[in-house]
Amino acid sequence: MKQIPMLNLKREYDYMKNEIDNSITKCLAHQQWILGPEVEELENKIAHYLGTKHCIGVSSGTDALVLSLRAMAIKIKGQEYFNHKDEIITTSFTFTATGDAILRARAKPVFIDINETTFNLDLSKVRAYLKNHTRMIGIIPVHLFGQALDMDEMMAIANDFNMFVIEDVAQAFGGMWLNKKLGSFGATGAFSFFPSKNLGGYGNAGMIATNEDMIADLIRMLIKHGGKDKYNVDHIGYNAAMDTLQAAVLLAKFKYINEFIERRRKIAEFYSKNLSGIKEIRLPQPLPKGYHTYHQYTIRVLNGKRDALQKYLKEQGIATMVYYPTPLHKMKVFDGKVKVVGEQKVAEKVCDEVLSLPIEPLLSDEELQLITEKIKNFFKQHKP
Ligand SMILES: *Cc1c(COP(=O)(O)O)cnc(C)c1O
């Protein structure tokens, strides 16, 4: 039987083999593995692409978040870390790293519920909460699955309540709100180049975008042990620069990013057109002012049928994933260390309903046809 995985990185490598091989071969020739010329070249290209003043290559998306927060603590508080009275709002329907980064910067995560069609923070709830709570210091919105949060309202809230914004853009490279790239609105934008992301390396890597010179300077110190001179440092730093080799791979893949995002959007259009007649699922709803990059095409399966659908598709050779099965506020690591604002009903509900379908750019039309036919078959066999 034909197997359709969530992601076929081998097929992608074959598609751009020459560029990747050439890029890696250049590194083998110059042997500058730490902060080699490819890192700077990638930083400049991506800063230009995003329209930000600075981009700094880092070791992962998680580190991009932690480093951003550490730089904010140093800038705002003049201290190495935040403390538990410093509250930072985020969503519990995200990858673990978003909340974990806040703990690692020693601040307190504050979870506010999401909107069920965008899967992003419910900004009306954020605003309502802030009216009575002035201790809030920052907010980390997550552009989940490649869908932009309403950045007009997000930045208006941040301005009204004097909070910083760090955008978690791990899943939204190339995404936009109106004509402005995501990751360029906040004090920083934290990108991930984990292999499965829209722009993925051959290992861990990430990037921080910022328009502020001071933040850029601090982050460049923090990734090199905490000082301009690593043998005489100012801050509690990390060894967290982006690998030259990852930058080389990413430079090759970056040439394809717009083509690949366009293809993802076409696939999403195909899915939405072909699955629209099924009453028991809810399809992604791209916001008109946003440019959705479809890192994931995530449907909601109603009436408790999600797991049965996933099992059926697996039997048909079609892989799917549940992003995410557990909201962060239910995880042990956050126990007693967070504030949960009201009930997280929507986050909890969608964890039981979501199913992400394969959406890699090189999926063939035949594969897409097969996936949608099998989904339709399932609902024919399982009538309400
Ligand atoms: C992938 C991801 C991260 C972490 O990125 P890594 O590069 O894996 O460390 C953070 N937040 C979100 C929303 C992610 O999807």
PDBQT file of the ligand as one rigid body, heavy atoms in Angstrom, charges set to zero:
ROOT
HETATM    1  C1  LIG A 401       9.128  24.346  17.229  1.00  0.00    +0.000 C 
HETATM    2  C2  LIG A 401       8.577  25.346  18.163  1.00  0.00    +0.000 A 
HETATM    3  C3  LIG A 401       9.364  25.953  19.149  1.00  0.00    +0.000 A 
HETATM    4  C4  LIG A 401      10.758  25.522  19.481  1.00  0.00    +0.000 C 
HETATM    5  O1  LIG A 401      11.639  25.507  18.427  1.00  0.00    +0.000 OA
HETATM    6  P1  LIG A 401      12.897  24.505  18.474  1.00  0.00    +0.000 P 
HETATM    7  O2  LIG A 401      13.719  24.953  17.322  1.00  0.00    +0.000 OA
HETATM    8  O3  LIG A 401      12.374  23.116  18.307  1.00  0.00    +0.000 OA
HETATM    9  O4  LIG A 401      13.601  24.678  19.766  1.00  0.00    +0.000 OA
HETATM   10  C5  LIG A 401       8.786  26.952  19.920  1.00  0.00    +0.000 A 
HETATM   11  N1  LIG A 401       7.510  27.318  19.762  1.00  0.00    +0.000 NA
HETATM   12  C6  LIG A 401       6.713  26.742  18.835  1.00  0.00    +0.000 A 
HETATM   13  C7  LIG A 401       5.304  27.213  18.699  1.00  0.00    +0.000 C 
HETATM   14  C8  LIG A 401       7.216  25.722  18.026  1.00  0.00    +0.000 A 
HETATM   15  O5  LIG A 401       6.415  25.149  17.130  1.00  0.00    +0.000 OA
ENDROOT
TORSDOF 0
